[in-house]
Structure formats: structure tokens, C-alpha cells
Amino acid sequence: MPNAQSVAVAGMLAVLAATPLAGQLTAGRCAPLDTTARWYAKQRQWADDSKHTWSNDSLRTALIHAAGLDTDPNAGAGALLGYEIVGMTPAAPQGDAVTAIATLRGLAQTRGSTWPTKSVVGAQGVRAVWLLASQDSALARGALHRMMEAGPEESPPAAVAVLEDRLRIANGRKQIYATQLVRSADGKLEPAPIEDPKHVDLRRDAAGLPPLAQAICAGTTGMRDGG
């Protein structure tokens, strides 16, 4: 990993001053999620699959199975807390995931193809696509383009934010939403370089993500991210 990606810019943690990390911790655990917060409500509303409004059941089922959401539904049930620890290698795709990734890469590269958005495969189907993209960098690039192109009604802004930051950091650029965390020399988690860090929590809120301090707390204590 390039050196610029392994440390945060000087003074980066100043963006946490309004909501200090210490205030998020209680006996070594993160404070419970505020389920009344706007970011949480925004994610839960987007993820609501109670109404069958998608058009392709077979593709939805195949994607959910390939991502393992049919055997581990909790992997796609929680709210995204908006953090990933840079340098942690995702598991290599196996079995049906390999086939699904190849299919999605083909769709992403084919002009005019129908991408599996919410109206096509439902919210859980979209979460499956996002999870599969985490296992393949080529798919991640294509998926980000198609998800951004589809817009926030069809692709969850929180997931798009994490994916965009992941690819930015991987390409040596500054991230936008501070979802990518690195370990400092003393072992603490802090965000990799951020564009305009003073306003990062405003951007996270707009994307339906919790404040950065809460994400760092979750990463520090090992709280599971919903994705």
C-alpha cells in the first residue's frame, strides 16, 4: 500500500471534535445506534422490501444466493455504519459468486444493458451486488459507474459512498465520505486522507451514514458493519 494511504493527513482527527470518539465509547463498547437518527431512517426506508416492486425475481434470487444472503441474511440486514479498514483482504469469490461476478462485469461493460437496480432486483438484490463488488476490483469500478448513473432511488447512497471511497483510496486519491480507515503507528484507527475534512459529516449525513466518530468507534470495537 502506498505510504500516502497508510497514514491520515496531519490534524485529520480534528473533524471529530464535535462528536469525540471518547463520547461514543461506554465500557469499551460503542453507544447503541440511534434508530431515530435521520441517517438510520434513510437507510431503513431505502432497504424496505416489504412491497414486491422489483421486476426480475430469478435474477434477484441468483444474486442473493451468490452473495450468501440466503444462508446469512444478517449480512445484508443491518444498517451500513460507513467504515472499512484499509488493507483487509476480502475473501476470494467461490462457486456461484464467481459466475455472478462474471455476469455482472459483462453487464457493466455492455452499453444499454439492464443493471440490477432496486426496481429490477429489490433492495436486497442491490445489497447482494454491492457485496459481490467488494470481492472483485474490476466489478467494483463498473458497479460504481452504473449505480451512480441509476441515481439514489435505484442505488443506496450509503453503499455508493463506501464504494466510491474504496476505489478512490485504492487509486491514490483522497476519499469523500471518510469510510476508509487506516491504523496509525500507535494502532488507532483514523480516516485515510479526506477531501474537505471539515464538512465530512455533512456529506456522510447526506449519504445516509452516521457521523465519522461513530464509524471509527464501531471499527475500533469491532461492531459489525451492516455490509
Phi and psi in degrees as a GROMACS rama.xvg file:
@    title "Ramachandran Plot"
@    xaxis  label "Phi"
@    yaxis  label "Psi"
@TYPE xy
-59.1212  149.236  PRO-2
-58.7068  -37.0578  ASN-3
-62.0494  -21.8186  ALA-4
-94.4681  -10.9066  GLN-5
-93.1664  -9.68454  SER-6
-134.587  153.208  VAL-7
-85.6544  159.776  ALA-8
-66.6547  154.526  VAL-9
-59.3621  134.766  ALA-10
76.4192  10.8951  GLY-11
-60.1514  -36.3235  MET-12
-71.5509  -3.7679  LEU-13
-61.9743  -23.3897  ALA-14
-68.8577  -12.8403  VAL-15
-90.8607  1.38259  LEU-16
-58.0027  -38.4086  ALA-17
-69.6817  -29.014  ALA-18
-134.711  74.3758  THR-19
-59.7649  148.167  PRO-20
-57.3608  -39.2963  LEU-21
-57.8341  -34.3484  ALA-22
-72.2134  -15.5385  GLY-23
-87.6503  -16.3294  GLN-24
-96.9705  136.118  LEU-25
-133.941  111.312  THR-26
51.6492  44.8585  ALA-27
77.0417  9.13887  GLY-28
-125.555  154.64  ARG-29
-74.3414  148.995  CYS-30
-59.9565  145.961  ALA-31
-55.9891  147.286  PRO-32
-61.8877  137.543  LEU-33
-83.3554  99.0996  ASP-34
-74.9232  -1.93842  THR-35
-96.6891  -5.372  THR-36
-67.6731  150.699  ALA-37
-62.7055  -39.5737  ARG-38
-62.6473  -39.8664  TRP-39
-67.9976  -46.3317  TYR-40
-61.414  -37.2726  ALA-41
-63.8109  -44.7601  LYS-42
-66.2821  -44.6012  GLN-43
-65.5973  -38.0113  ARG-44
-63.9767  -42.2819  GLN-45
-66.2173  -35.5471  TRP-46
-82.5695  -0.0893975  ALA-47
-68.4639  115.326  ASP-48
-109.783  19.6132  ASP-49
-67.2667  -25.2395  SER-50
-104.498  128.293  LYS-51
-77.221  87.2892  HIS-52
-110.085  1.50593  THR-53
-89.3613  161.391  TRP-54
-104.842  -18.2844  SER-55
-125.033  90.2012  ASN-56
-66.0032  -40.234  ASP-57
-66.494  -41.8592  SER-58
-67.1792  -41.9931  LEU-59
-56.926  -48.756  ARG-60
-61.6256  -42.3715  THR-61
-64.5694  -42.005  ALA-62
-67.1467  -44.2762  LEU-63
-61.5925  -40.1254  ILE-64
-67.6811  -44.5168  HIS-65
-62.2323  -34.0512  ALA-66
-84.594  -5.13717  ALA-67
80.0977  14.0243  GLY-68
-76.407  -15.7482  LEU-69
-80.3955  -25.729  ASP-70
-97.7022  -23.2986  THR-71
-133.616  72.687  ASP-72
-60.0447  -25.3529  PRO-73
-64.203  -23.136  ASN-74
-65.2722  -19.8817  ALA-75
-122.873  13.4018  GLY-76
-98.7546  -28.7544  ALA-77
-81.4719  168.083  GLY-78
-78.5259  142.941  ALA-79
-71.9293  125.485  LEU-80
-87.3828  -10.3933  LEU-81
78.688  48.1942  GLY-82
-149.968  145.981  TYR-83
-139.818  143.652  GLU-84
-95.378  115.972  ILE-85
-62.4291  135.36  VAL-86
102.347  -13.5735  GLY-87
-80.4584  118.205  MET-88
-79.5687  123.995  THR-89
-68.9152  155.476  PRO-90
-62.6622  141.201  ALA-91
-68.3711  137.736  ALA-92
-62.7339  145.257  PRO-93
-137.11  157.967  GLN-94
55.2886  -127.649  GLY-95
-64.1413  -23.5706  ASP-96
-64.5976  -36.7905  ALA-97
-61.9115  -45.6756  VAL-98
-64.6852  -44.1  THR-99
-63.4748  -41.3798  ALA-100
-63.742  -42.3798  ILE-101
-62.5254  -41.0854  ALA-102
-63.9061  -44.7138  THR-103
-66.6488  -37.9502  LEU-104
-62.0258  -40.209  ARG-105
-63.7707  -42.0671  GLY-106
-63.843  -42.9228  LEU-107
-62.7585  -30.208  ALA-108
-93.2468  -4.31855  GLN-109
-103.377  112.955  THR-110
-61.0999  131.627  ARG-111
86.1032  -3.2481  GLY-112
-72.5616  155.612  SER-113
-85.8274  116.002  THR-114
-85.0587  143.473  TRP-115
-72.8003  83.3096  PRO-116
-93.506  -175.33  THR-117
-61.6518  -40.0338  LYS-118
-71.8416  -15.6801  SER-119
-95.2741  -45.8577  VAL-120
-126.591  6.30909  VAL-121
76.7693  170.79  GLY-122
-62.6622  -41.5174  ALA-123
-67.8437  -33.5088  GLN-124
-65.916  -39.5559  GLY-125
-66.2299  -40.2391  VAL-126
-60.8426  -38.2977  ARG-127
-62.4002  -42.7113  ALA-128
-60.1257  -43.3402  VAL-129
-62.9111  -41.5149  TRP-130
-65.8082  -40.504  LEU-131
-65.1031  -36.6417  LEU-132
-65.0416  -24.8256  ALA-133
-71.299  -12.662  SER-134
-100.705  -1.59448  GLN-135
-149.697  113.456  ASP-136
-65.6044  -34.9709  SER-137
-66.1248  -41.9044  ALA-138
-65.8289  -38.6462  LEU-139
-57.3359  -42.6043  ALA-140
-64.49  -45.3319  ARG-141
-67.7123  -40.2855  GLY-142
-64.0112  -41.6893  ALA-143
-60.2382  -44.8905  LEU-144
-60.1593  -47.1596  HIS-145
-69.4897  -36.7991  ARG-146
-67.5445  -41.7973  MET-147
-66.7646  -38.4476  MET-148
-63.6302  -36.0233  GLU-149
-72.3289  -28.0641  ALA-150
92.5677  167.203  GLY-151
-66.2955  -21.8345  PRO-152
-73.8266  -25.5477  GLU-153
-104.715  -23.6719  GLU-154
-131.879  128.793  SER-155
-65.74  122.924  PRO-156
-55.9581  -35.2019  PRO-157
-63.3386  -45.0946  ALA-158
-68.3057  -38.072  ALA-159
-62.7734  -40.7584  VAL-160
-61.5688  -46.0157  ALA-161
-63.0809  -44.2489  VAL-162
-65.4388  -41.3831  LEU-163
-63.552  -45.0514  GLU-164
-61.4624  -42.2396  ASP-165
-58.0103  -45.4198  ARG-166
-72.8352  -34.1333  LEU-167
-61.919  -49.4759  ARG-168
-64.3063  -40.1369  ILE-169
-61.9148  -26.4108  ALA-170
-101.449  15.1431  ASN-171
75.5413  20.3074  GLY-172
-105.767  162.902  ARG-173
-74.9336  146.692  LYS-174
-86.7393  167.798  GLN-175
-104.994  -38.9306  ILE-176
-108.16  2.16004  TYR-177
58.0523  39.6652  ALA-178
-88.8147  -11.399  THR-179
-102.399  116.074  GLN-180
-108.441  146.36  LEU-181
-126.335  160.75  VAL-182
-94.7164  129.38  ARG-183
-77.7216  179.019  SER-184
-60.7123  -29.8426  ALA-185
-92.0618  9.52746  ASP-186
89.6058  -1.72497  GLY-187
-81.9314  150.665  LYS-188
-85.9656  137.635  LEU-189
-150.277  159.036  GLU-190
-71.4574  142.14  PRO-191
-64.1493  166.14  ALA-192
-46.7375  136.166  PRO-193
-121.57  140.889  ILE-194
-73.5439  129.602  GLU-195
48.3576  65.3797  ASP-196
-61.7622  -25.6044  PRO-197
-61.6584  -28.3967  LYS-198
-110.322  18.3102  HIS-199
-64.0362  -37.0515  VAL-200
-69.7117  -28.3424  ASP-201
-65.6846  -41.1421  LEU-202
-69.9587  -38.5537  ARG-203
-63.0565  -41.9892  ARG-204
-63.7745  -40.9257  ASP-205
-63.6231  -29.8317  ALA-206
-87.9453  -2.16768  ALA-207
81.0318  33.4875  GLY-208
-115.775  151.844  LEU-209
-71.7685  168.315  PRO-210
-56.329  152.364  PRO-211
-57.1509  -40.341  LEU-212
-57.7413  -38.8419  ALA-213
-68.9412  -36.7609  GLN-214
-66.5928  -42.5889  ALA-215
-64.6005  -39.3598  ILE-216
-61.3902  -44.1056  CYS-217
-62.4812  -41.9428  ALA-218
-67.4847  -36.8288  GLY-219
-66.8948  -39.8877  THR-220
-94.1127  -4.09558  THR-221
82.1966  16.3536  GLY-222
-61.1485  134.527  MET-223
-72.6136  128.447  ARG-224
-74.9977  143.057  ASP-225
-63.277  -14.0702  GLY-226
